[in-house]
Amino acid sequence: MFDVGFSELLVILIVAVVVIGPKDLPLAMRTAGRWIGKMRRISAHFRSGIDAMVREAELEDMEKKWKAQNEEIIRRSAALTEAEAGAPVMTGPPPVETAASEPAPGEAASDTPPPPLPPLPETPLPRPVLVKLGGDTTSAAIDPPIPPFQPARPHTGDEDV
């Protein structure tokens, strides 16, 4: 990108030593290196974003092309099958069937009621908890307290596992 030869680099180094001084030159070089690194990272990030957008646009174009080719293949296949069978051939998904309880358009509804729903499984109801405001919590039936966590004993090799 920039064509900097050895002579130009030597001139820049001599000017930097004179202007900045030999004492502060290492600090200035570190600062310049950090700034150059940041600019490179930003440009790489920007470039990768542009590349991703180009790839997405290419994928969309390819998907449109593939879809058109698939439709053409299906059309040709249906035409060949129709020519062989002599009747139209369905190439898409099957039609959705209506439920037996729903009448088709133009038909009268039947008088039979729908079948009853299966019974729900019986689950125990939660136990009521009584609370006194400003006092202790009491309960009609509280579950027993959970025992505290007991750490596992180390395996000594004497016990059967």
C-alpha positions in Angstrom: 0.0 0.0 0.0 2.6 2.6 1.1 6.0 2.2 -0.6 8.5 3.3 2.0 12.1 2.4 1.1 15.1 2.2 3.4 16.2 5.8 2.7 12.8 7.3 3.6 12.7 5.2 6.8 16.2 6.4 7.8 15.1 10.1 7.3 11.9 9.5 9.4 14.1 7.9 12.2 16.6 10.8 12.2 13.7 13.4 12.4 12.1 11.4 15.2 15.3 11.2 17.2 15.8 15.0 16.8 12.2 16.0 17.5 11.3 13.5 20.2 14.7 12.8 21.7 16.5 9.6 22.3 15.0 9.4 25.9 11.3 9.4 24.9 11.7 7.6 21.6 11.0 4.1 23.0 7.7 5.3 24.6 6.7 7.1 21.3 7.5 3.9 19.3 5.3 1.8 21.7 2.5 4.3 21.4 2.8 4.4 17.6 2.8 0.6 17.5 -0.4 0.4 19.6 -2.1 2.9 17.4 -1.1 1.0 14.3 -2.3 -2.3 15.8 -5.7 -0.7 16.6 -6.0 0.6 13.1 -5.1 -2.9 11.7 -7.7 -4.6 13.9 -10.4 -2.1 12.9 -9.6 -2.5 9.2 -9.6 -6.3 9.5 -13.0 -6.1 11.3 -14.4 -3.8 8.7 -13.1 -6.0 5.9 -14.6 -9.2 7.5 -18.0 -7.5 7.7 -17.8 -6.5 4.1 -16.8 -10.0 3.1 -19.7 -11.5 5.1 -22.2 -9.2 3.4 -20.8 -10.2 0.0 -21.1 -13.9 0.9 -24.7 -13.4 2.0 -25.6 -11.6 -1.2 -24.0 -14.4 -3.2 -25.8 -17.1 -1.2 -29.2 -15.3 -1.8 -28.4 -15.2 -5.5 -27.5 -18.9 -5.5 -30.6 -19.8 -3.6 -32.8 -18.0 -6.1 -31.0 -19.8 -9.0 -31.4 -23.2 -7.3 -35.0 -22.6 -6.6 -35.7 -21.6 -10.2 -33.8 -24.7 -11.4 -35.7 -27.0 -9.0 -39.1 -25.6 -10.2 -38.0 -26.2 -13.8 -37.0 -29.8 -13.0 -40.3 -30.4 -11.2 -42.3 -28.8 -14.1 -40.5 -31.0 -16.6 -40.9 -34.1 -14.5 -44.6 -33.5 -14.1 -45.0 -32.9 -17.8 -43.2 -36.2 -18.6 -45.3 -38.1 -16.0 -48.5 -36.6 -17.3 -47.6 -37.6 -20.8 -46.9 -41.2 -19.7 -49.9 -41.5 -17.4 -52.4 -39.5 -19.4 -53.7 -37.7 -16.2 -52.5 -34.7 -14.3 -49.9 -35.5 -11.6 -49.7 -33.7 -8.3 -46.1 -32.6 -7.6 -46.6 -30.6 -4.4 -47.4 -31.7 -0.9 -50.7 -33.6 -0.3 -53.8 -31.5 0.6 -54.7 -31.0 4.2 -57.5 -33.2 5.3 -60.3 -31.7 7.4 -61.1 -33.3 10.7 -64.0 -35.7 10.9 -65.9 -33.5 13.4 -65.8 -30.5 11.1 -68.2 -30.6 8.2 -66.8 -29.7 4.7 -68.0 -26.5 3.2 -71.4 -27.1 1.7 -72.2 -30.1 3.9 -74.6 -30.2 6.8 -73.2 -30.9 10.3 -74.0 -34.3 11.7 -76.0 -34.6 14.9 -73.6 -36.9 16.7 -71.8 -35.3 19.6 -68.0 -35.4 19.7 -66.5 -38.1 21.8 -65.9 -37.2 25.4 -62.4 -36.1 26.5 -60.4 -38.6 28.5 -60.3 -38.0 32.3 -57.4 -36.1 33.8 -55.0 -38.0 36.0 -55.5 -37.4 39.7 -52.7 -35.3 41.2 -52.5 -34.5 44.9 -53.4 -30.9 45.6 -50.8 -28.8 47.4 -51.1 -28.6 51.1 -52.4 -25.3 52.5 -50.1 -23.1 54.5 -51.4 -20.8 57.1 -49.5 -17.6 57.9 -50.1 -15.3 60.8 -49.2 -11.7 60.2 -46.7 -10.4 62.6 -46.2 -13.8 64.1 -44.8 -17.3 63.4 -45.6 -19.3 60.3 -47.8 -22.2 61.1 -49.2 -24.9 58.9 -51.9 -27.4 58.9 -49.6 -30.0 57.5 -46.0 -29.1 56.6 -43.7 -31.6 55.0 -40.9 -32.8 57.3 -37.7 -30.7 57.0 -35.1 -31.9 54.5 -31.9 -33.3 56.3 -28.8 -31.2 55.7 -26.3 -32.3 53.1 -24.0 -35.0 54.2 -20.6 -35.1 52.4 -19.5 -38.4 51.0 -17.0 -40.5 52.9 -13.7 -41.1 51.2 -13.3 -44.6 49.7 -10.7 -46.6 51.6 -10.9 -49.7 49.5 -12.1 -51.9 52.4 -15.8 -51.6 51.5 -17.7 -53.2 48.7 -18.7 -50.7 46.1 
